[in-house]
Amino acid sequence: MSNNENRTIEYIPVTTMASGHRVELAVHRLTGATAGPTMVMFGGIHGDEANAVESVRRIVEAINVTDLTGMIVAVPVANPVAYETMTRHSVQDGLNLNRIFPGDRNGSITEQLAAVLAGIQAGADYFIDFHSSGLYSTVDYAYVHDNGRQMSEAYGTPLLYHHDSYPGSSTEMALSAGIPAMVSELGGGGQSTTAFLDRAVAGTLNVLRSIGMLPGTAVLPAKEQTVMTTLSTLRPTRGGAFISNYGPETLGSTIPKGTLMGRVINPHTFEVEEEFFAPYQDTIMVLTREEYSRCAPGDYGFMVGDGSTATTLAKEFAS
């Protein structure tokens, strides 16, 4: 993308690696024809979530700056060292970037990345953090917070998770500063990639309309959005072949308690090492794996919501 007065790329230095290679962040700025608020977007905080990086790229390219009110500040690859190794954590120091904000400019490589990103985020009036699932699983939901509910509603995912953000996350930092924020969790695992990317673009443009940064009326979801308050992650304690009975096509569906969801098979002996059963009376499928994938201890197996405590968006925020 070439620079002009309305679309610029700035490279912000972070640090130098032991090899002598410089670590820096590419920051895209889209300046609208009319002054207004600033929307900051991060992608790729976790390096194995490639869908998030591509979502930001497509969103930046989809915005017509002549229609834009205010400014978009987008960092498509927030953790370039983890993106290089396709890992959730930075391999250089073993840290999860999304648990150490506001970071430390005198710290390790990930701590310095967090500090630079915190400085970029400080100028935000709105904030979106784009995530996806990793290499072997697929996810479909968004976070909804009291300060940012309008964005989550306009983004349009059928499932929302109402939850205090994780300590040390970029979203927690935004919310603590009074900045309306949301987190997108779409796609991953190489499944239905185009459909998830299209939804990320359409949803974000709808968000920008809802807050007056793009012209037109935001189109709210045709169906009610389910708001979950309980979300559990089922992780294998043993590695092997992960055999899933519920693939990405079942995302958003509900299954009864006790249903066998999947199992881990020893790839050498073919013995069943571990089984996963639906934990809730009404178990909502939030993150799944396709029929076969490999797994290591502690990987994401399934994420599920408790349907018995879920509400619609209108009910959740009625008060």
TORDRENKE-692191 format. One record per residue (C-alpha): residue in one letter; x, y, z; residue number from 1. Coordinates in Angstrom, 1 decimal. Example, Ala and Ser with C-alpha at 12.3 -4.5 7.8 and 13.67 -1.06 7.14 Angstrom:
TORDRENKE-692191
@res: a; px: 12.3; py: -4.5; pz: 7.8; n: 1
@res: s; px: 13.7; py: -1.1; pz: 7.1; n: 2
//
This chain:
TORDRENKE-692191
@res: m; px: 0.0; py: 0.0; pz: 0.0; n: 1
@res: s; px: 1.6; py: 3.3; pz: -1.1; n: 2
@res: n; px: 1.7; py: 6.3; pz: 1.2; n: 3
@res: n; px: -0.3; py: 9.4; pz: 0.5; n: 4
@res: e; px: -1.5; py: 12.1; pz: 2.9; n: 5
@res: n; px: -4.6; py: 10.1; pz: 3.9; n: 6
@res: r; px: -3.0; py: 6.7; pz: 4.1; n: 7
@res: t; px: 0.4; py: 6.4; pz: 5.8; n: 8
@res: i; px: 2.6; py: 3.6; pz: 7.2; n: 9
@res: e; px: 5.0; py: 4.4; pz: 10.0; n: 10
@res: y; px: 7.5; py: 1.9; pz: 11.4; n: 11
@res: i; px: 8.0; py: 2.3; pz: 15.1; n: 12
@res: p; px: 11.2; py: 0.7; pz: 16.5; n: 13
@res: v; px: 10.9; py: -1.6; pz: 19.4; n: 14
@res: t; px: 14.3; py: -3.3; pz: 20.1; n: 15
@res: t; px: 17.1; py: -5.2; pz: 18.5; n: 16
@res: m; px: 17.4; py: -9.0; pz: 18.6; n: 17
@res: a; px: 20.5; py: -10.9; pz: 19.5; n: 18
@res: s; px: 21.0; py: -11.5; pz: 15.8; n: 19
@res: g; px: 21.1; py: -7.8; pz: 15.2; n: 20
@res: h; px: 17.8; py: -7.8; pz: 13.4; n: 21
@res: r; px: 15.5; py: -4.9; pz: 14.4; n: 22
@res: v; px: 12.1; py: -5.4; pz: 15.7; n: 23
@res: e; px: 9.6; py: -2.8; pz: 14.7; n: 24
@res: l; px: 5.8; py: -2.3; pz: 14.3; n: 25
@res: a; px: 4.1; py: -1.2; pz: 11.1; n: 26
@res: v; px: 1.4; py: 1.3; pz: 12.0; n: 27
@res: h; px: -1.2; py: 2.2; pz: 9.4; n: 28
@res: r; px: -3.0; py: 5.5; pz: 9.7; n: 29
@res: l; px: -6.1; py: 6.4; pz: 7.7; n: 30
@res: t; px: -7.1; py: 10.0; pz: 8.0; n: 31
@res: g; px: -10.6; py: 10.9; pz: 7.1; n: 32
@res: a; px: -11.8; py: 13.9; pz: 5.2; n: 33
@res: t; px: -13.6; py: 15.1; pz: 8.4; n: 34
@res: a; px: -12.1; py: 15.4; pz: 11.9; n: 35
@res: g; px: -13.5; py: 13.0; pz: 14.4; n: 36
@res: p; px: -12.7; py: 10.1; pz: 16.8; n: 37
@res: t; px: -9.7; py: 7.7; pz: 16.5; n: 38
@res: m; px: -10.3; py: 4.0; pz: 16.2; n: 39
@res: v; px: -7.3; py: 1.8; pz: 17.1; n: 40
@res: m; px: -7.1; py: -1.8; pz: 15.9; n: 41
@res: f; px: -4.6; py: -4.5; pz: 16.8; n: 42
@res: g; px: -4.2; py: -7.8; pz: 15.0; n: 43
@res: g; px: -1.8; py: -10.7; pz: 15.6; n: 44
@res: i; px: -1.1; py: -10.2; pz: 19.3; n: 45
@res: h; px: -0.9; py: -14.0; pz: 19.3; n: 46
@res: g; px: 1.4; py: -15.2; pz: 16.5; n: 47
@res: d; px: -0.6; py: -18.4; pz: 15.6; n: 48
@res: e; px: -3.7; py: -16.4; pz: 14.9; n: 49
@res: a; px: -3.1; py: -15.6; pz: 11.2; n: 50
@res: n; px: -6.8; py: -14.8; pz: 10.5; n: 51
@res: a; px: -6.6; py: -11.8; pz: 12.8; n: 52
@res: v; px: -3.7; py: -10.3; pz: 10.9; n: 53
@res: e; px: -5.4; py: -10.8; pz: 7.5; n: 54
@res: s; px: -8.7; py: -9.4; pz: 9.0; n: 55
@res: v; px: -6.9; py: -6.1; pz: 9.8; n: 56
@res: r; px: -5.3; py: -5.9; pz: 6.3; n: 57
@res: r; px: -8.7; py: -6.4; pz: 4.6; n: 58
@res: i; px: -10.4; py: -3.9; pz: 6.8; n: 59
@res: v; px: -7.8; py: -1.2; pz: 6.2; n: 60
@res: e; px: -8.1; py: -1.8; pz: 2.4; n: 61
@res: a; px: -11.9; py: -1.8; pz: 2.5; n: 62
@res: i; px: -12.2; py: 1.7; pz: 4.1; n: 63
@res: n; px: -12.7; py: 4.6; pz: 1.7; n: 64
@res: v; px: -10.9; py: 7.5; pz: 3.4; n: 65
@res: t; px: -13.1; py: 10.0; pz: 1.6; n: 66
@res: d; px: -16.0; py: 8.7; pz: 3.5; n: 67
@res: l; px: -14.2; py: 8.4; pz: 6.8; n: 68
@res: t; px: -14.8; py: 10.7; pz: 9.8; n: 69
@res: g; px: -11.8; py: 10.7; pz: 12.1; n: 70
@res: m; px: -8.8; py: 8.4; pz: 12.0; n: 71
@res: i; px: -8.1; py: 4.6; pz: 11.9; n: 72
@res: v; px: -4.8; py: 3.5; pz: 13.5; n: 73
@res: a; px: -4.2; py: -0.1; pz: 12.7; n: 74
@res: v; px: -1.3; py: -2.5; pz: 13.7; n: 75
@res: p; px: -1.9; py: -5.7; pz: 11.7; n: 76
@res: v; px: 1.0; py: -7.6; pz: 13.3; n: 77
@res: a; px: 1.2; py: -6.7; pz: 17.0; n: 78
@res: n; px: 3.6; py: -9.5; pz: 17.8; n: 79
@res: p; px: 6.0; py: -9.9; pz: 14.8; n: 80
@res: v; px: 8.3; py: -12.3; pz: 16.6; n: 81
@res: a; px: 5.5; py: -14.7; pz: 17.5; n: 82
@res: y; px: 4.0; py: -14.3; pz: 14.0; n: 83
@res: e; px: 7.3; py: -15.5; pz: 12.6; n: 84
@res: t; px: 7.3; py: -18.7; pz: 14.6; n: 85
@res: m; px: 3.5; py: -19.2; pz: 14.4; n: 86
@res: t; px: 3.3; py: -19.5; pz: 18.2; n: 87
@res: r; px: 0.9; py: -18.0; pz: 20.8; n: 88
@res: h; px: 3.7; py: -16.9; pz: 23.0; n: 89
@res: s; px: 7.0; py: -15.2; pz: 22.0; n: 90
@res: v; px: 9.6; py: -17.9; pz: 22.0; n: 91
@res: q; px: 12.4; py: -15.5; pz: 23.0; n: 92
@res: d; px: 11.0; py: -15.0; pz: 26.5; n: 93
@res: g; px: 8.1; py: -17.3; pz: 26.7; n: 94
@res: l; px: 5.6; py: -14.5; pz: 27.4; n: 95
@res: n; px: 2.0; py: -14.1; pz: 26.3; n: 96
@res: l; px: 1.8; py: -10.5; pz: 25.0; n: 97
@res: n; px: -1.9; py: -10.3; pz: 25.9; n: 98
@res: r; px: -1.2; py: -10.8; pz: 29.6; n: 99
@res: i; px: 1.6; py: -8.2; pz: 30.3; n: 100
@res: f; px: 0.2; py: -4.8; pz: 29.3; n: 101
@res: p; px: 1.2; py: -2.0; pz: 29.8; n: 102
@res: g; px: 4.6; py: -3.7; pz: 29.4; n: 103
@res: d; px: 8.0; py: -2.3; pz: 30.2; n: 104
@res: r; px: 10.3; py: -0.4; pz: 27.8; n: 105
@res: n; px: 13.3; py: -1.7; pz: 29.8; n: 106
@res: g; px: 12.1; py: -5.3; pz: 29.8; n: 107
@res: s; px: 12.3; py: -8.4; pz: 27.6; n: 108
@res: i; px: 11.2; py: -8.3; pz: 23.9; n: 109
@res: t; px: 7.5; py: -9.0; pz: 24.6; n: 110
@res: e; px: 7.4; py: -6.5; pz: 27.5; n: 111
@res: q; px: 8.8; py: -3.9; pz: 25.1; n: 112
@res: l; px: 6.3; py: -4.8; pz: 22.4; n: 113
@res: a; px: 3.5; py: -4.3; pz: 25.0; n: 114
@res: a; px: 4.9; py: -0.9; pz: 26.0; n: 115
@res: v; px: 5.1; py: 0.4; pz: 22.4; n: 116
@res: l; px: 1.6; py: -0.9; pz: 21.7; n: 117
@res: a; px: 0.3; py: 0.7; pz: 24.9; n: 118
@res: g; px: 1.6; py: 4.0; pz: 23.6; n: 119
@res: i; px: -0.2; py: 3.6; pz: 20.3; n: 120
@res: q; px: -3.4; py: 2.6; pz: 22.1; n: 121
@res: a; px: -3.3; py: 5.7; pz: 24.4; n: 122
@res: g; px: -4.6; py: 7.9; pz: 21.6; n: 123
@res: a; px: -7.7; py: 5.8; pz: 21.0; n: 124
@res: d; px: -11.4; py: 6.8; pz: 21.4; n: 125
@res: y; px: -12.4; py: 3.3; pz: 20.4; n: 126
@res: f; px: -10.4; py: 0.0; pz: 20.4; n: 127
@res: i; px: -10.9; py: -3.4; pz: 18.7; n: 128
@res: d; px: -8.5; py: -6.3; pz: 19.3; n: 129
@res: f; px: -8.7; py: -9.0; pz: 16.5; n: 130
@res: h; px: -8.1; py: -12.6; pz: 17.4; n: 131
@res: s; px: -8.9; py: -16.0; pz: 15.9; n: 132
@res: s; px: -8.2; py: -19.5; pz: 17.0; n: 133
@res: g; px: -4.8; py: -21.1; pz: 16.3; n: 134
@res: l; px: -3.5; py: -23.7; pz: 14.0; n: 135
@res: y; px: -5.9; py: -26.6; pz: 14.7; n: 136
@res: s; px: -9.1; py: -25.1; pz: 16.1; n: 137
@res: t; px: -11.9; py: -22.7; pz: 14.9; n: 138
@res: v; px: -13.8; py: -20.2; pz: 17.0; n: 139
@res: d; px: -16.8; py: -17.9; pz: 16.5; n: 140
@res: y; px: -17.7; py: -15.3; pz: 19.1; n: 141
@res: a; px: -16.9; py: -11.8; pz: 20.3; n: 142
@res: y; px: -16.5; py: -10.2; pz: 23.7; n: 143
@res: v; px: -19.1; py: -7.7; pz: 24.9; n: 144
@res: h; px: -18.3; py: -5.2; pz: 27.6; n: 145
@res: d; px: -20.6; py: -2.6; pz: 29.2; n: 146
@res: n; px: -18.3; py: 0.1; pz: 27.7; n: 147
@res: g; px: -18.3; py: -1.1; pz: 24.1; n: 148
@res: r; px: -21.7; py: -2.9; pz: 23.9; n: 149
@res: q; px: -22.7; py: -0.8; pz: 20.9; n: 150
@res: m; px: -19.7; py: -2.1; pz: 18.9; n: 151
@res: s; px: -20.2; py: -5.7; pz: 19.9; n: 152
@res: e; px: -23.8; py: -5.5; pz: 18.9; n: 153
@res: a; px: -23.0; py: -4.0; pz: 15.5; n: 154
@res: y; px: -20.2; py: -6.5; pz: 14.9; n: 155
@res: g; px: -22.9; py: -9.1; pz: 14.7; n: 156
@res: t; px: -21.5; py: -12.4; pz: 15.9; n: 157
@res: p; px: -24.3; py: -14.7; pz: 17.0; n: 158
@res: l; px: -22.4; py: -15.5; pz: 20.3; n: 159
@res: l; px: -21.1; py: -12.9; pz: 22.7; n: 160
@res: y; px: -19.2; py: -13.4; pz: 25.9; n: 161
@res: h; px: -19.9; py: -10.9; pz: 28.7; n: 162
@res: h; px: -16.8; py: -11.1; pz: 30.9; n: 163
@res: d; px: -14.3; py: -8.8; pz: 32.6; n: 164
@res: s; px: -11.3; py: -8.8; pz: 30.3; n: 165
@res: y; px: -8.1; py: -10.7; pz: 31.3; n: 166
@res: p; px: -5.7; py: -8.8; pz: 33.5; n: 167
@res: g; px: -2.8; py: -7.6; pz: 31.5; n: 168
@res: s; px: -4.6; py: -7.7; pz: 28.2; n: 169
@res: s; px: -4.8; py: -4.8; pz: 25.7; n: 170
@res: t; px: -8.5; py: -4.7; pz: 26.1; n: 171
@res: e; px: -8.3; py: -4.5; pz: 29.9; n: 172
@res: m; px: -5.9; py: -1.5; pz: 29.4; n: 173
@res: a; px: -8.4; py: 0.2; pz: 27.1; n: 174
@res: l; px: -11.4; py: -0.3; pz: 29.3; n: 175
@res: s; px: -9.5; py: 0.8; pz: 32.4; n: 176
@res: a; px: -8.7; py: 4.1; pz: 30.5; n: 177
@res: g; px: -12.4; py: 4.5; pz: 29.7; n: 178
@res: i; px: -12.0; py: 3.6; pz: 26.1; n: 179
@res: p; px: -14.9; py: 1.5; pz: 24.6; n: 180
@res: a; px: -13.5; py: -1.8; pz: 23.5; n: 181
@res: m; px: -14.3; py: -5.2; pz: 22.0; n: 182
@res: v; px: -12.5; py: -8.4; pz: 21.0; n: 183
@res: s; px: -13.2; py: -10.3; pz: 17.8; n: 184
@res: e; px: -12.6; py: -14.1; pz: 17.9; n: 185
@res: l; px: -13.3; py: -15.4; pz: 14.4; n: 186
@res: g; px: -11.9; py: -18.4; pz: 12.5; n: 187
@res: g; px: -8.7; py: -20.3; pz: 12.7; n: 188
@res: g; px: -7.6; py: -23.9; pz: 11.9; n: 189
@res: g; px: -7.8; py: -23.3; pz: 8.2; n: 190
@res: q; px: -11.6; py: -23.7; pz: 8.2; n: 191
@res: s; px: -14.0; py: -21.5; pz: 6.3; n: 192
@res: t; px: -11.3; py: -18.8; pz: 6.1; n: 193
@res: t; px: -12.9; py: -16.7; pz: 3.5; n: 194
@res: a; px: -16.3; py: -16.6; pz: 5.2; n: 195
@res: f; px: -14.8; py: -15.6; pz: 8.5; n: 196
@res: l; px: -12.6; py: -12.9; pz: 6.9; n: 197
@res: d; px: -15.7; py: -11.5; pz: 5.1; n: 198
@res: r; px: -17.6; py: -11.4; pz: 8.3; n: 199
@res: a; px: -14.7; py: -9.5; pz: 10.1; n: 200
@res: v; px: -14.7; py: -6.9; pz: 7.3; n: 201
@res: a; px: -18.5; py: -6.5; pz: 7.2; n: 202
@res: g; px: -18.8; py: -6.4; pz: 10.9; n: 203
@res: t; px: -16.1; py: -3.8; pz: 11.4; n: 204
@res: l; px: -17.5; py: -1.5; pz: 8.7; n: 205
@res: n; px: -20.8; py: -1.9; pz: 10.5; n: 206
@res: v; px: -19.2; py: -0.9; pz: 13.8; n: 207
@res: l; px: -17.7; py: 2.2; pz: 12.2; n: 208
@res: r; px: -21.2; py: 3.2; pz: 10.9; n: 209
@res: s; px: -22.6; py: 2.6; pz: 14.4; n: 210
@res: i; px: -20.2; py: 5.1; pz: 16.0; n: 211
@res: g; px: -20.5; py: 7.6; pz: 13.2; n: 212
@res: m; px: -17.1; py: 7.1; pz: 11.6; n: 213
@res: l; px: -18.6; py: 5.9; pz: 8.3; n: 214
@res: p; px: -21.8; py: 7.1; pz: 6.6; n: 215
@res: g; px: -24.9; py: 5.1; pz: 6.6; n: 216
@res: t; px: -27.0; py: 3.3; pz: 9.2; n: 217
@res: a; px: -25.6; py: 0.3; pz: 11.0; n: 218
@res: v; px: -27.5; py: -2.9; pz: 10.2; n: 219
@res: l; px: -28.1; py: -4.8; pz: 13.4; n: 220
@res: p; px: -28.1; py: -8.6; pz: 13.4; n: 221
@res: a; px: -31.3; py: -10.2; pz: 12.1; n: 222
@res: k; px: -31.2; py: -12.7; pz: 14.9; n: 223
@res: e; px: -30.9; py: -12.1; pz: 18.6; n: 224
@res: q; px: -27.3; py: -12.4; pz: 19.9; n: 225
@res: t; px: -26.8; py: -14.9; pz: 22.7; n: 226
@res: v; px: -24.8; py: -13.5; pz: 25.6; n: 227
@res: m; px: -22.8; py: -16.1; pz: 27.5; n: 228
@res: t; px: -21.5; py: -15.4; pz: 31.0; n: 229
@res: t; px: -19.9; py: -18.8; pz: 31.6; n: 230
@res: l; px: -17.3; py: -20.0; pz: 29.1; n: 231
@res: s; px: -15.1; py: -23.0; pz: 29.7; n: 232
@res: t; px: -12.0; py: -24.3; pz: 27.9; n: 233
@res: l; px: -11.6; py: -28.1; pz: 27.7; n: 234
@res: r; px: -7.9; py: -28.9; pz: 27.2; n: 235
@res: p; px: -6.3; py: -32.3; pz: 26.7; n: 236
@res: t; px: -3.9; py: -33.4; pz: 29.4; n: 237
@res: r; px: -2.4; py: -36.0; pz: 27.0; n: 238
@res: g; px: -1.1; py: -35.5; pz: 23.5; n: 239
@res: g; px: -1.8; py: -37.6; pz: 20.5; n: 240
@res: a; px: -4.5; py: -37.7; pz: 17.8; n: 241
@res: f; px: -7.5; py: -35.5; pz: 18.6; n: 242
@res: i; px: -10.6; py: -37.0; pz: 17.2; n: 243
@res: s; px: -13.5; py: -34.5; pz: 17.3; n: 244
@res: n; px: -17.2; py: -35.4; pz: 16.9; n: 245
@res: y; px: -18.1; py: -31.7; pz: 16.5; n: 246
@res: g; px: -16.4; py: -29.8; pz: 13.8; n: 247
@res: p; px: -16.5; py: -26.1; pz: 12.8; n: 248
@res: e; px: -19.9; py: -26.6; pz: 11.1; n: 249
@res: t; px: -21.4; py: -27.1; pz: 14.6; n: 250
@res: l; px: -20.2; py: -23.7; pz: 16.0; n: 251
@res: g; px: -23.1; py: -22.0; pz: 17.8; n: 252
@res: s; px: -25.1; py: -25.2; pz: 18.2; n: 253
@res: t; px: -26.2; py: -26.6; pz: 21.5; n: 254
@res: i; px: -25.8; py: -30.2; pz: 22.7; n: 255
@res: p; px: -26.9; py: -31.9; pz: 25.9; n: 256
@res: k; px: -24.8; py: -32.6; pz: 29.0; n: 257
@res: g; px: -22.8; py: -35.8; pz: 28.8; n: 258
@res: t; px: -22.6; py: -35.9; pz: 25.0; n: 259
@res: l; px: -19.2; py: -37.3; pz: 23.9; n: 260
@res: m; px: -17.6; py: -34.4; pz: 22.1; n: 261
@res: g; px: -14.2; py: -35.9; pz: 21.2; n: 262
@res: r; px: -11.3; py: -38.0; pz: 22.4; n: 263
@res: v; px: -7.5; py: -38.2; pz: 22.3; n: 264
@res: i; px: -6.1; py: -41.4; pz: 20.7; n: 265
@res: n; px: -2.6; py: -42.7; pz: 21.2; n: 266
@res: p; px: -1.1; py: -42.6; pz: 17.6; n: 267
@res: h; px: 1.1; py: -45.6; pz: 18.3; n: 268
@res: t; px: -1.3; py: -48.0; pz: 20.0; n: 269
@res: f; px: -4.6; py: -46.5; pz: 19.0; n: 270
@res: e; px: -5.8; py: -46.6; pz: 22.6; n: 271
@res: v; px: -8.2; py: -43.9; pz: 23.9; n: 272
@res: e; px: -6.1; py: -41.7; pz: 26.2; n: 273
@res: e; px: -8.8; py: -39.2; pz: 27.1; n: 274
@res: e; px: -12.4; py: -38.3; pz: 26.4; n: 275
@res: f; px: -14.3; py: -35.0; pz: 26.5; n: 276
@res: f; px: -18.0; py: -34.7; pz: 27.4; n: 277
@res: a; px: -20.4; py: -31.8; pz: 27.3; n: 278
@res: p; px: -20.3; py: -30.3; pz: 30.8; n: 279
@res: y; px: -23.5; py: -28.2; pz: 30.8; n: 280
@res: q; px: -27.2; py: -29.1; pz: 30.5; n: 281
@res: d; px: -27.2; py: -26.9; pz: 27.4; n: 282
@res: t; px: -23.6; py: -26.8; pz: 26.1; n: 283
@res: i; px: -23.0; py: -24.2; pz: 23.5; n: 284
@res: m; px: -20.2; py: -24.9; pz: 21.0; n: 285
@res: v; px: -17.9; py: -21.9; pz: 20.8; n: 286
@res: l; px: -14.5; py: -23.4; pz: 19.7; n: 287
@res: t; px: -14.2; py: -26.7; pz: 17.9; n: 288
@res: r; px: -11.7; py: -28.9; pz: 16.0; n: 289
@res: e; px: -12.3; py: -30.7; pz: 12.7; n: 290
@res: e; px: -12.5; py: -34.5; pz: 12.7; n: 291
@res: y; px: -8.8; py: -35.1; pz: 13.1; n: 292
@res: s; px: -5.9; py: -33.0; pz: 14.3; n: 293
@res: r; px: -2.9; py: -33.5; pz: 16.5; n: 294
@res: c; px: -2.8; py: -32.1; pz: 20.0; n: 295
@res: a; px: -0.3; py: -31.6; pz: 22.8; n: 296
@res: p; px: -1.1; py: -31.4; pz: 26.5; n: 297
@res: g; px: -2.7; py: -28.1; pz: 27.3; n: 298
@res: d; px: -3.8; py: -27.2; pz: 23.8; n: 299
@res: y; px: -7.3; py: -25.9; pz: 23.1; n: 300
@res: g; px: -9.6; py: -28.8; pz: 22.7; n: 301
@res: f; px: -13.1; py: -27.3; pz: 22.9; n: 302
@res: m; px: -14.5; py: -24.0; pz: 24.3; n: 303
@res: v; px: -18.1; py: -24.3; pz: 25.4; n: 304
@res: g; px: -20.7; py: -21.9; pz: 27.0; n: 305
@res: d; px: -23.3; py: -22.7; pz: 29.6; n: 306
@res: g; px: -26.6; py: -22.2; pz: 27.7; n: 307
@res: s; px: -28.7; py: -22.4; pz: 30.9; n: 308
@res: t; px: -27.2; py: -19.1; pz: 32.1; n: 309
@res: a; px: -27.1; py: -17.4; pz: 28.7; n: 310
@res: t; px: -29.4; py: -14.5; pz: 27.8; n: 311
@res: t; px: -30.1; py: -12.4; pz: 24.8; n: 312
@res: l; px: -28.2; py: -9.1; pz: 24.3; n: 313
@res: a; px: -31.3; py: -7.1; pz: 25.1; n: 314
@res: k; px: -32.0; py: -8.9; pz: 28.3; n: 315
@res: e; px: -28.4; py: -8.8; pz: 29.4; n: 316
@res: f; px: -28.3; py: -5.0; pz: 29.2; n: 317
@res: a; px: -31.9; py: -4.3; pz: 30.0; n: 318
@res: s; px: -31.0; py: -2.6; pz: 33.3; n: 319
//
